[in-house]
């Protein structure tokens, strides 16, 4: 059974940083593209960042220059380093393998102004 478990969310002041972690199990991690998505209160889920199995990265315009996605294939783990956080970054952050439509349970990030 494929499972994704996120951690690292929390409450932070605007301008602060957080690092989210997603650990995958039950899947051959190295061959999969990984993504981070978020859902703000009252809004639809949106793309944040992705990293291909070869290491190519892609970011939403709203987070470019502030967020960095990375992966450690030896640990079956993908990270999202979030710097210069803004109140608009508040939401539940999900890790996902879109190819097989598998999602984690989410981790809440709250940025106070």
C-alpha positions as CSV (number, residue, x, y, z in Angstrom):
1,X,0.0,0.0,0.0
2,X,1.4,3.4,-1.0
3,X,1.5,5.9,1.8
4,X,2.7,9.5,2.0
5,X,3.2,11.1,5.4
6,X,3.8,14.9,5.7
7,X,5.3,16.7,8.7
8,X,6.8,20.0,9.6
9,X,3.8,22.4,9.5
10,X,3.1,24.9,12.2
11,X,2.6,28.5,13.2
12,X,5.1,31.0,12.0
13,X,5.3,34.8,11.7
14,X,5.4,36.5,8.3
15,X,9.0,36.5,7.1
16,X,9.8,33.3,8.8
17,X,10.7,29.8,7.5
18,X,9.4,26.3,7.7
19,X,10.6,23.0,6.1
20,X,8.0,20.4,5.2
21,X,8.9,16.7,4.9
22,X,7.1,14.0,3.1
23,X,8.1,10.3,3.5
24,X,6.9,7.8,1.0
25,X,6.4,4.1,1.6
26,X,5.1,1.2,-0.5
27,X,6.3,2.7,-3.8
28,X,9.4,2.8,-5.8
29,X,10.2,6.4,-4.9
30,X,13.1,7.0,-7.2
31,X,11.0,6.6,-10.4
32,X,8.2,9.0,-9.4
33,X,7.8,12.7,-9.8
34,X,6.8,14.3,-6.5
35,X,4.7,17.3,-5.9
36,X,3.5,19.7,-3.1
37,X,0.1,21.2,-3.2
38,X,-1.8,23.5,-0.8
39,X,-5.4,24.4,0.1
40,X,-6.2,27.7,1.7
41,X,-9.4,28.1,3.7
42,X,-12.3,28.4,1.4
43,X,-10.2,27.9,-1.7
44,X,-9.4,25.1,-4.1
45,X,-6.3,23.0,-3.8
46,X,-3.5,24.5,-5.9
47,X,-0.1,23.4,-7.2
48,X,3.0,24.7,-5.3
49,X,6.0,22.8,-6.5
50,X,7.2,19.6,-8.1
51,X,10.4,17.7,-8.6
52,X,10.9,15.1,-11.3
53,X,12.7,11.8,-10.8
54,X,15.6,13.4,-12.7
55,X,15.7,16.4,-10.4
56,X,14.0,19.0,-12.6
57,X,11.9,21.4,-10.5
58,X,8.8,23.5,-11.2
59,X,7.2,26.1,-9.1
60,X,4.0,28.1,-8.9
61,X,4.6,31.8,-9.7
62,X,3.5,32.8,-6.2
63,X,6.3,30.9,-4.5
64,X,9.2,31.2,-7.0
65,X,12.3,32.5,-5.3
66,X,10.9,31.8,-1.8
67,X,10.3,28.0,-1.8
68,X,12.7,25.2,-2.7
69,X,11.7,21.6,-3.4
70,X,14.3,18.8,-3.0
71,X,14.4,15.1,-2.7
72,X,16.5,12.4,-1.1
73,X,15.9,9.2,-2.9
74,X,17.9,7.2,-0.4
75,X,15.4,8.2,2.3
76,X,12.2,8.1,0.1
77,X,11.7,11.7,1.2
78,X,10.8,15.0,-0.5
79,X,11.2,18.4,1.2
80,X,9.7,21.8,0.8
81,X,11.8,24.6,2.2
82,X,9.7,27.7,2.6
83,X,11.3,31.0,3.3
84,X,10.0,34.6,3.5
85,X,6.6,33.2,4.3
86,X,3.5,35.4,3.8
87,X,0.0,35.2,5.4
88,X,-1.2,34.2,1.9
89,X,0.9,31.0,2.2
90,X,-1.5,29.8,5.0
91,X,-3.1,26.5,4.3
92,X,-2.9,22.7,4.4
93,X,0.0,21.4,2.4
94,X,-0.2,18.0,0.7
95,X,2.5,15.8,-0.8
96,X,1.4,13.8,-3.8
97,X,2.3,11.4,-6.5
98,X,0.0,12.6,-9.2
99,X,0.8,9.7,-11.6
100,X,-1.0,7.3,-9.3
101,X,-3.2,9.8,-7.6
102,X,-1.8,9.2,-4.1
103,X,-1.9,12.0,-1.5
104,X,-0.8,12.5,2.0
105,X,-3.0,13.5,4.8
106,X,-1.7,17.1,4.8
107,X,0.1,19.3,7.3
108,X,-1.2,22.7,8.4
109,X,0.9,25.8,7.8
110,X,-0.3,29.1,9.4
111,X,1.5,32.3,8.8
112,X,0.6,35.2,11.0
113,X,1.0,38.9,10.0
